[in-house]
Amino acid sequence: MEVRLGVDIGGTFTDVVLESPKGLTSIKVLTTYAAPENAIIEGMNRVCERAGVPASAIEQIIHGTTLATNALIERRGAKTALITTQGFRDVIEMRTESRFEQYDLDLVLPDPLLPRQQRLTVSERIDANGDVLIPLDRAEVEALCDTIDAAGYESVAVGLLHSYLNDQHERLIGEVFAQRLPNVALSLSCEVSPQMREYERFNTVAANAYIKPLMKSYLGRLAGRLREQGTDCPIFLMHSGGGIISLENAAEFPVRLVESGPAGGAVFAAHIAGRHDLDKVLSFDMGGTTAKICLIKDQTPKTARVFEVARTYRFKKGSGMPISIPVIDMVEIGAGGGSLAHVDALNQIRVGPESAGSEPGPACYGRGGERPAVTDGDLLQGKLDPDNFAGGTIPLDKAASSAAIRAHIGEKLDLDAVEAAYGLTEVVDENMSNAARVHAVENGEDLSDYTMIAFGGAAPLHAARLCEKLGIHRCLVPTGAGVGSAIGFLKAPFSFEATRSVFVEFKAFEPSIIASTLAELREEATTFVRSCDANAPIEAEYKVYMRYRGQGWEIPINLTAEQAAKPDRATFQALFERDYTQLFGRTVAGLEIEATVWAVNATTPTPKAERVPATAATADALPQGTRTVFDAALGRTVEAPVIERDTFTLGQRISGPAIITEDETTIIVPSSRSASVQADGCIDLQVKG
């Protein structure tokens, strides 16, 4: 494609990137919550004007959005019913036995997505082997249709016990509803997430049904508005697993879009890692609402098949809604430029997870915000230029920031405005650093061996300070860092991962069953990719989740095409024991091995990133001026030279403290670091030698 558009709707900004023969052109506009498509149209027209390309020339649009996530967090979805097996209507409310705050006697568990009166049952039963114990009566389903129609439900989720093994009862319900209530959106768990563990599966299908009418309406409006602008081209959506799916599949399975924006950022970081031949990378994406941290090894983001959305307890793991879909594994915390700060009952500064977003935004935006946000703290410390924020399109009010920080932090802690701003940003930086430490420990990694890649509008402001806290010696800030996720959309392949639970005990290893299961999954995944591109070559990636008998969770094991086609017990066991030892240090003698979930990811080939030769800096850059900025490591203000990124060229260096400015973000180089420019335009921050 010669002209493509990448669009990422975030909680504060909508990032738009145009890829054309002239290169990449980008812009940031404030997100319009009531009608997100308005920001897309505005951004598209402005970026096309800047690039000198008519909107009608765009041949492909790739889009990621937080709309699905926000609908789940804010409970703004459709009126939805869950149909399940009699006796299991309370599964999503009973949750599991785990407590995310073990010693909190006043622990309040989050409410289920659907209240009890919206959870209905049918008299049927399939056992753990997939055999029918109690047949489903069609007349009972027809009566249920009448009940749902009378109650005015817009969407229905169907999650029956063990339907991942035998889907005939769910398919019968789908058939009856298609005939009796064709206008009610329907989601079947055997299609959305055919995996074992009913709590996760029921939540996933309920979430899909809950946001399906909203997303279908939004995607339809977006396509219509684009046609009105003369942009009548295919629209694709970024999904949580790091690939692209068609508009039609996105409307059918919107739950796969829940982490679409952050996934684009991870793809972007992996591309930069490939260009610089880095095998251990910490991806740091900080936007207006959240910060996302992801480990990238061997230039591939780590993936998982279950993640949580809408955490309600200080963003604590276990306090959210589990969604069982393929997803890039990352930690996400409420720490963005719009995250709001306050002083708690113990006189401690707390930041996030509540965000000012774009409406009203931080106090400095002058849009009615009265509480201090991280952006206000950055502004008061001299990290931002009030006259050139977002390329000068959003003037910042320094006096409003000062008033908000003094009123909500300074006066309560007897600090002046700059000290209070320093406390605010130091707290948010420590929150993000701690999240990175925990994520690394959980994955058995030492971050001192890693290189950070920082992107997102706010990340370059905070990245070097995080490196100081984490002991990371090198940080790369790529070209287009402020709109990194949108650029990542343009680098992502068409892909779809199909999963299925087929329980296999290794003492009864059946190669034919395994081979046929993986072949069926390959066909299913390939069909989805073909709906996006009918002629592109498609590669298949195979994976099995394995554990020792008695363990609660599995580890992923990658398989080659040959191992998938001709499964061998000894080979599978050797692969499992190798990866298990790498994770936990040893194997467990005498325990049987089990496989629970099988997955095949069909993907179009990703072009190998062109290597960038390392370039040594030989000349000092010439700054355009100076600015007073607070250096957190020194604990005082310093006079820092300011240089525009466009004038900072290959082979030049600048020693910190320094400030590097561009339209979408600002890079802070502290006193402990120096900055140079690499051949692909990346700013390379390293510890002074």
C-alpha positions in Angstrom: 0.0 0.0 0.0 1.4 3.4 -0.9 -0.8 5.5 1.3 -2.0 4.1 4.7 -3.4 5.7 7.8 -2.8 4.5 11.4 -5.1 5.8 14.1 -4.8 5.2 17.8 -7.6 6.5 20.1 -6.2 7.0 23.6 -7.8 8.2 26.8 -6.5 11.8 26.2 -5.2 12.0 22.6 -6.0 10.5 19.3 -2.8 9.8 17.4 -2.9 9.8 13.6 0.0 8.8 11.3 0.0 8.9 7.5 2.3 6.7 5.6 2.9 7.8 2.1 5.8 7.9 -0.5 6.9 11.1 1.3 7.4 9.2 4.5 5.5 9.4 7.8 3.5 12.4 8.8 1.8 12.5 12.3 -0.4 14.6 14.4 -2.1 14.4 17.8 -5.7 15.7 18.5 -7.7 15.6 21.7 -10.0 12.5 21.9 -13.7 13.3 21.5 -15.4 10.9 24.0 -19.0 11.3 22.9 -18.2 10.5 19.2 -14.6 9.2 18.9 -14.9 9.2 15.1 -14.9 13.0 15.2 -11.3 13.1 16.4 -10.3 10.6 13.7 -11.9 12.7 10.9 -10.2 15.9 12.3 -6.9 14.2 12.6 -7.1 12.6 9.2 -7.9 15.9 7.5 -5.1 17.8 9.3 -2.5 15.1 8.7 -3.4 14.9 5.0 -3.2 18.6 4.7 0.2 18.6 6.4 1.5 15.9 4.1 -0.1 17.3 0.9 -2.0 14.1 0.3 -5.8 14.1 -0.4 -7.9 12.0 2.0 -9.3 10.1 -1.1 -5.8 8.8 -1.8 -5.7 6.7 1.4 -5.8 3.0 0.5 -5.9 1.4 3.9 -6.8 2.4 7.5 -5.6 0.5 10.5 -7.2 1.5 13.8 -6.8 0.8 17.5 -9.2 2.1 20.1 -9.8 2.2 23.9 -13.6 2.3 23.3 -14.0 -1.4 24.2 -11.9 -1.1 27.3 -13.6 2.1 28.5 -17.1 0.6 28.0 -16.1 -2.3 30.3 -14.5 0.0 32.9 -17.3 2.5 32.9 -20.1 -0.2 32.5 -21.5 1.6 29.5 -22.4 -1.5 27.4 -25.6 -2.9 26.1 -28.4 -4.5 28.2 -27.0 -8.0 28.1 -28.3 -11.4 29.2 -26.1 -14.4 30.0 -27.5 -17.9 29.3 -25.7 -20.7 31.1 -26.2 -24.2 32.4 -28.7 -24.6 35.3 -26.8 -24.3 38.6 -24.0 -22.2 37.2 -25.5 -18.7 36.8 -23.4 -17.4 39.7 -20.0 -18.5 38.4 -19.0 -14.9 37.4 -20.0 -13.6 40.8 -18.4 -16.4 42.9 -15.1 -15.9 41.0 -12.2 -18.1 42.3 -10.9 -18.7 45.7 -8.0 -16.3 45.4 -8.0 -13.0 47.3 -6.1 -10.1 45.7 -5.6 -8.5 49.2 -5.1 -11.5 51.4 -5.1 -9.6 54.8 -7.8 -7.0 54.1 -10.7 -7.9 56.2 -12.9 -5.3 54.6 -12.1 -6.5 51.1 -14.8 -5.6 48.6 -14.9 -7.8 45.5 -15.8 -6.0 42.2 -19.4 -6.5 41.0 -19.8 -8.9 38.1 -20.4 -7.4 34.7 -23.9 -8.8 34.6 -26.1 -8.7 37.8 -27.9 -11.9 38.8 -31.3 -11.0 37.3 -29.6 -10.8 33.9 -28.2 -14.3 34.2 -30.6 -17.0 32.9 -30.3 -20.8 32.7 -31.3 -23.8 30.6 -31.6 -27.4 31.7 -28.8 -29.1 29.9 -25.5 -30.8 30.8 -22.4 -31.9 29.0 -19.7 -33.7 31.0 -15.9 -33.1 31.2 -15.4 -35.6 28.4 -17.8 -33.8 26.0 -20.6 -36.4 26.4 -24.2 -35.2 26.7 -25.7 -36.1 30.1 -28.9 -33.9 29.8 -30.1 -33.0 26.2 -31.1 -29.4 25.5 -34.8 -29.0 24.8 -35.5 -26.7 21.8 -38.8 -25.6 23.3 -37.1 -24.4 26.4 -34.8 -22.2 24.3 -37.8 -20.8 22.4 -39.5 -19.9 25.7 -36.2 -18.2 26.8 -36.3 -16.2 23.5 -39.7 -14.9 24.5 -38.5 -13.9 28.0 -35.5 -12.1 26.6 -37.6 -10.3 24.0 -40.1 -9.1 26.6 -37.3 -7.8 28.8 -35.8 -5.7 26.0 -32.3 -7.2 25.9 -30.0 -5.9 23.2 -27.4 -8.6 23.4 -27.1 -12.2 24.6 -24.0 -14.2 25.8 -24.2 -18.0 25.8 -21.7 -19.9 28.0 -22.6 -23.5 28.8 -20.6 -25.9 30.9 -17.9 -27.8 28.9 -19.0 -26.3 25.5 -15.4 -26.0 24.5 -15.4 -29.8 24.2 -18.9 -30.2 22.7 -20.6 -27.1 21.2 -23.8 -28.6 20.0 -26.0 -27.1 22.7 -24.6 -23.6 22.2 -25.0 -24.0 18.5 -28.6 -25.0 19.0 -29.3 -21.9 21.1 -27.6 -19.8 18.4 -29.8 -21.3 15.7 -33.0 -20.6 17.6 -32.0 -17.0 18.4 -31.1 -16.4 14.8 -34.6 -17.4 13.8 -36.6 -15.9 16.6 -34.6 -12.7 17.5 -32.3 -11.9 14.6 -31.9 -8.3 15.8 -30.4 -9.3 19.2 -26.6 -9.5 19.1 -25.4 -13.0 20.0 -22.1 -14.3 21.3 -21.3 -18.0 21.8 -18.4 -18.9 24.1 -17.5 -21.8 21.7 -16.6 -19.1 19.2 -15.4 -16.3 21.4 -13.2 -18.4 23.7 -13.4 -22.2 23.5 -11.1 -22.8 26.5 -11.5 -24.6 29.8 -12.1 -22.7 33.1 -15.7 -21.5 33.1 -15.1 -18.4 35.2 -12.7 -16.9 32.6 -14.8 -18.2 29.6 -18.1 -16.9 30.9 -16.6 -13.5 31.7 -15.0 -13.4 28.2 -18.2 -14.2 26.3 -20.2 -11.8 28.6 -17.8 -9.0 27.9 -17.9 -9.7 24.2 -21.7 -9.5 24.2 -21.7 -6.5 26.5 -19.7 -4.3 24.1 -20.8 -5.8 20.8 -23.7 -3.5 19.9 -21.6 -0.4 21.0 -18.6 -1.4 18.9 -20.7 -2.5 15.9 -22.5 0.9 15.9 -19.2 2.8 16.3 -17.4 0.9 13.5 -20.4 1.4 11.2 -20.5 5.2 12.0 -16.8 5.4 11.4 -17.0 3.7 8.0 -19.9 6.0 7.0 -18.1 9.2 8.1 -14.9 8.2 6.2 -16.9 7.6 3.0 -18.4 11.1 3.4 -14.9 12.4 3.5 -14.1 10.6 0.2 -12.0 7.9 2.0 -13.6 4.7 0.8 -11.0 2.1 1.6 -10.7 -1.1 3.7 -10.6 -0.5 7.5 -8.8 -2.9 9.7 -8.5 -3.2 13.5 -5.5 -3.9 15.7 -6.3 -6.8 18.1 -4.8 -7.5 21.5 -2.5 -10.2 20.2 -0.5 -7.8 18.1 -2.0 -8.4 14.6 -4.7 -7.0 12.4 -8.2 -8.3 11.7 -11.0 -7.1 9.4 -13.7 -4.6 10.4 -16.3 -7.4 10.2 -14.4 -9.8 12.5 -13.7 -6.9 14.9 -17.4 -6.2 15.1 -18.2 -9.9 15.7 -15.4 -10.3 18.3 -14.9 -6.9 19.9 -13.5 -8.3 23.1 -10.3 -9.0 21.0 -9.9 -5.2 20.7 -9.6 -4.6 24.5 -5.8 -4.1 24.4 -5.5 -3.0 20.8 -3.7 0.3 21.4 -1.0 -1.0 23.8 -0.5 -4.0 21.5 0.4 -1.6 18.7 3.0 0.0 20.9 4.6 -3.4 21.7 4.8 -4.1 17.9 6.5 -0.7 17.4 9.0 -1.4 20.1 9.7 -4.9 18.7 10.4 -3.3 15.3 12.9 -0.8 16.8 14.5 -3.7 18.7 15.0 -5.5 15.3 16.5 -2.5 13.7 19.1 -2.2 16.5 19.6 -5.9 16.9 18.5 -5.9 20.6 17.4 -9.2 22.1 16.4 -7.8 25.6 14.1 -4.8 25.5 11.8 -3.1 28.0 9.0 -1.4 26.1 7.8 1.7 28.0 4.7 3.4 26.6 3.3 6.3 28.6 0.3 8.2 27.3 -2.2 10.5 28.8 -4.1 8.0 30.9 -1.9 4.9 31.5 1.6 3.6 31.3 2.3 0.2 29.7 5.4 -1.9 30.3 6.2 -5.0 28.2 9.2 -7.3 28.0 10.4 -8.0 24.5 12.9 -10.9 24.0 14.5 -11.9 20.8 12.6 -9.0 19.1 9.2 -10.6 19.9 6.7 -9.4 22.6 5.8 -11.9 25.3 2.2 -13.1 24.9 -0.4 -14.6 27.2 -3.9 -16.1 26.8 -5.5 -14.5 29.9 -5.4 -10.9 31.1 -7.5 -8.6 33.3 -9.4 -5.6 32.4 -11.2 -3.0 34.6 -9.2 -3.5 37.8 -11.0 -1.8 40.6 -8.6 -2.0 43.5 -5.6 0.3 42.9 -5.0 -1.5 39.7 -4.0 -4.6 41.7 -3.7 -8.0 39.9 -6.7 -10.1 40.7 -9.2 -7.3 41.2 -10.3 -7.1 37.6 -12.3 -9.1 35.1 -10.3 -12.0 33.5 -10.5 -12.2 29.7 -9.3 -15.3 28.0 -8.1 -14.2 24.6 -4.6 -14.1 23.0 -2.9 -10.9 24.2 0.5 -9.3 24.4 1.6 -9.7 28.0 2.2 -6.4 29.6 1.6 -4.6 32.9 -0.6 -1.5 32.7 -1.0 1.0 35.5 -2.9 4.3 35.9 0.1 6.5 35.4 -0.2 8.9 32.4 0.2 12.6 31.7 -3.5 13.1 32.8 -3.3 11.0 36.0 -4.6 13.0 38.9 -2.7 13.5 42.2 -3.9 14.0 45.7 -2.7 13.8 49.3 -4.2 10.9 51.3 -5.0 10.5 55.0 -1.4 9.6 55.8 -0.1 12.8 54.1 1.3 10.8 51.3 1.1 11.9 47.6 -0.9 9.5 45.5 -1.1 9.6 41.7 -3.7 7.8 39.6 -5.4 5.7 38.6 -8.1 8.4 38.0 -7.3 10.5 35.0 -8.3 13.9 33.8 -8.3 12.5 30.2 -9.0 15.2 27.6 -12.3 16.4 29.1 -11.5 18.5 31.1 -7.8 17.5 31.0 -5.0 18.6 33.4 -5.4 22.1 35.0 -2.9 23.6 32.5 -5.1 22.7 29.5 -7.5 25.5 30.6 -10.5 23.4 29.9 -12.0 23.5 33.4 -9.7 21.0 35.2 -8.9 22.1 38.8 -7.0 19.1 40.1 -3.3 18.6 39.4 -2.1 16.0 36.9 1.3 14.6 36.0 1.4 17.1 33.1 1.0 19.9 35.5 4.0 18.7 37.5 6.1 18.3 34.4 5.2 21.8 33.3 6.1 23.4 36.7 9.5 21.7 36.6 10.4 23.2 33.3 10.1 19.9 31.3 7.5 21.3 29.0 7.4 24.5 27.0 3.9 26.1 27.6 4.0 27.8 24.2 4.9 24.7 22.1 3.0 21.8 23.6 1.6 19.4 20.9 3.3 21.5 18.3 1.8 24.7 19.7 -1.8 23.6 19.2 -2.5 23.4 22.9 -1.2 26.4 24.9 -0.5 25.5 28.5 -1.4 27.7 31.5 1.5 27.5 34.0 -0.3 29.7 36.5 -3.3 27.2 36.6 -0.9 24.3 37.2 0.8 26.2 40.0 -2.5 27.0 41.6 -3.8 23.4 41.4 -0.6 21.9 42.8 -0.4 24.4 45.6 -4.0 23.9 46.6 -4.1 20.1 46.5 -0.5 19.2 47.4 1.7 22.1 48.5 -0.5 23.6 51.2 -1.3 20.2 52.7 2.4 19.3 52.9 3.9 22.7 53.4 5.8 22.7 50.1 6.2 25.3 47.4 4.8 24.6 44.0 8.0 23.3 42.4 8.8 21.0 45.4 5.2 19.7 45.3 5.5 19.1 41.5 8.8 17.2 42.1 7.0 15.1 44.7 4.2 14.4 42.3 6.4 13.2 39.4 8.7 11.3 41.7 5.8 9.3 43.0 4.5 8.5 39.6 8.0 7.5 38.4 8.5 5.2 41.4 5.1 3.6 40.7 6.1 2.9 37.1 9.5 1.7 38.1 8.0 -0.7 40.7 5.6 -2.1 38.2 8.5 -2.8 35.8 10.5 -4.5 38.6 7.6 -6.7 39.6 6.9 -7.6 36.0 10.5 -8.5 35.4 10.7 -10.6 38.6 7.5 -12.5 37.6 9.2 -13.4 34.4 12.6 -14.3 35.9 14.4 -11.3 34.2 17.1 -8.9 35.4 16.4 -5.5 33.9 20.0 -4.3 34.2 20.7 -6.3 31.0 17.8 -4.6 29.1 17.6 -1.6 26.8 14.5 0.6 27.3 12.6 1.8 24.3 10.4 4.8 25.3 7.4 6.1 23.3 4.0 7.7 23.8 3.5 11.4 24.5 4.7 11.3 28.1 7.3 8.5 28.1 10.3 10.5 26.8 9.8 13.0 29.7 10.1 10.3 32.3 12.1 7.5 30.6 15.6 8.6 31.7 14.5 8.9 35.3 13.0 5.4 35.2 16.3 4.1 33.8 18.1 5.7 36.8 15.8 4.0 39.2 15.9 0.6 37.4 19.7 0.5 36.7 19.1 0.5 32.9 22.1 1.9 31.1 20.6 2.6 27.7 17.3 4.1 26.4 16.2 4.6 22.8 13.6 7.2 21.9 12.5 6.4 18.3 11.4 8.9 15.6 7.7 9.4 16.0 7.8 8.3 19.6 4.8 10.5 20.5 2.6 8.5 18.2 4.4 5.1 18.6 1.3 2.9 18.9 -0.2 4.3 15.7 3.1 3.6 13.8 3.1 0.1 15.3 -0.3 -0.5 13.6 1.4 0.1 10.3 4.1 -2.4 11.1 1.8 -5.2 12.3 0.9 -8.3 10.2 -2.6 -9.6 9.5 -3.0 -12.4 12.1 -5.5 -14.3 14.1 -4.9 -16.9 16.9 -7.3 -19.8 17.2 -7.3 -21.6 20.6 -9.1 -24.7 21.9 -9.0 -26.8 25.1 -8.3 -30.4 24.5 -7.1 -32.2 27.6 -4.3 -34.6 27.0 -2.6 -36.8 29.6 0.9 -37.8 28.5 0.4 -41.4 29.8 -2.4 -41.6 27.1 -0.7 -39.5 24.4 -2.7 -39.8 21.1 -0.6 -38.2 18.2 -3.6 -38.4 15.8 -5.9 -36.4 18.1 -3.2 -33.7 18.6 -2.3 -33.5 14.9 -6.0 -33.2 13.9 -6.7 -30.5 16.5 -3.8 -28.4 15.4 -4.7 -28.8 11.7 -8.3 -27.7 12.5 -7.0 -24.7 14.4 -4.7 -23.8 11.6 -7.6 -23.8 9.1 -9.8 -21.7 11.4 -7.1 -19.1 12.0 -6.2 -19.0 8.3 -9.8 -18.4 7.3 -9.8 -15.2 9.5 -6.6 -13.9 7.9 -7.9 -14.7 4.4 -10.8 -12.3 5.1 -8.3 -9.5 5.4 -5.9 -10.5 2.5 -7.0 -13.2 0.2 -3.7 -13.6 -1.6 -0.9 -13.0 0.9 1.3 -15.9 2.0 0.4 -17.1 5.5 2.6 -18.6 8.2 1.4 -20.7 11.1 2.8 -20.6 14.6 2.0 -23.5 17.0 1.7 -23.5 20.7 0.6 -25.8 23.5 0.0 -25.0 27.2 1.4 -27.7 29.5 1.7 -28.4 33.2 2.4 -31.1 35.8 -0.7 -32.9 37.1 -2.1 -31.0 40.1 -0.8 -27.6 39.1 -3.3 -24.8 38.6 -1.8 -23.1 35.6 0.2 -24.0 32.5 3.3 -22.7 30.7 3.3 -22.0 26.9 5.5 -24.3 24.7 6.3 -23.3 21.1 6.2 -26.0 18.5 7.6 -26.2 15.0 5.3 -27.1 12.0 6.9 -30.5 11.9 6.3 -31.2 15.6 2.7 -30.1 15.1 2.2 -32.4 12.1 3.9 -35.4 13.7 3.4 -35.1 17.5 5.9 -37.1 19.5 5.5 -37.7 23.3 9.3 -37.7 24.0 9.8 -34.5 22.0 6.9 -32.7 23.7 8.2 -33.8 27.2 11.7 -32.6 26.4 10.4 -29.2 25.3 8.3 -28.8 28.4 11.1 -29.8 30.7 13.5 -27.4 29.0 11.1 -24.4 29.3 10.0 -25.4 32.8 13.6 -25.5 34.0 14.3 -22.1 32.4 11.4 -20.6 34.4 11.6 -22.4 37.7 15.1 -23.7 37.9 14.3 -27.5 37.9 11.8 -30.1 36.8 9.5 -32.1 39.2 10.4 -35.8 39.2 7.7 -38.4 39.2 4.7 -36.2 38.2 2.7 -36.8 35.1 2.6 -34.1 32.4 -0.7 -32.7 31.0 -1.6 -30.5 28.0 -4.7 -28.3 28.3 -4.9 -25.7 25.6 -3.7 -25.7 22.0 -3.2 -22.6 19.8 -2.3 -21.8 16.3 -1.6 -18.2 15.1 -1.9 -17.6 11.4 0.0 -14.6 10.3 1.2 -12.9 7.2 5.0 -12.6 7.1 6.5 -9.6 8.8 9.4 -8.1 6.8 12.6 -8.4 8.7 13.7 -5.0 10.1 16.6 -3.5 8.3 19.6 -3.4 10.6 20.9 0.0 11.7 24.7 0.3 12.1 25.8 1.8 15.5 27.1 5.3 15.0 29.6 7.0 17.3 29.0 10.6 18.2 31.9 12.9 17.0 30.6 16.4 17.3 28.6 18.5 19.9 25.2 19.7 18.9 24.4 23.4 18.9 21.4 24.2 21.2 18.9 26.9 20.3 18.5 28.2 23.8 18.3 27.2 27.5 15.6 26.5 30.0 15.5 26.0 33.7 14.5 22.4 34.6 14.4 20.4 37.8 16.8 17.5 37.8 15.3 14.8 40.1 18.5 12.9 40.6 20.3 16.1 41.8 17.2 17.4 43.7 17.6 20.9 42.3 17.0 23.1 39.3 19.6 23.3 36.6 20.1 25.3 33.4 19.6 23.0 30.5 20.3 23.6 26.8 17.3 23.1 24.5 17.7 21.6 21.0 15.0 20.8 18.4 15.1 17.2 17.3 15.0 18.2 13.7 18.3 20.0 14.0 19.9 17.2 16.1 21.6 15.1 13.4 23.6 11.9 12.9 26.9 11.9 14.7 26.0 14.7 17.1 25.8 14.4 20.9 24.6 16.5 23.8 25.5 16.1 27.4 22.8 16.2 30.1 21.1 18.1 31.5 19.4 18.9 28.2 16.0 19.1 26.6 15.2 17.8 23.1 11.9 19.1 21.7 9.6 17.9 18.9 5.9 18.4 18.1 4.5 15.2 19.8 6.8 14.9 22.8 9.8 16.2 24.7 12.9 14.2 25.7 14.5 15.0 29.1 18.2 14.2 29.3 19.2 14.3 33.0 22.7 15.1 34.3 23.6 11.4 34.5 23.1 10.8 30.7 24.2 12.0 27.3 22.3 11.8 24.1 23.3 11.0 20.5 21.5 10.4 17.2 21.6 7.0 15.5 21.3 6.3 11.8 17.5 5.8 11.9 16.9 8.9 13.9 16.6 7.3 17.3 17.8 9.4 20.2 20.2 7.2 22.1 20.4 8.1 25.9 23.3 6.4 27.7 25.0 6.7 31.0 27.9 9.2 30.8 31.2 7.3 30.3 
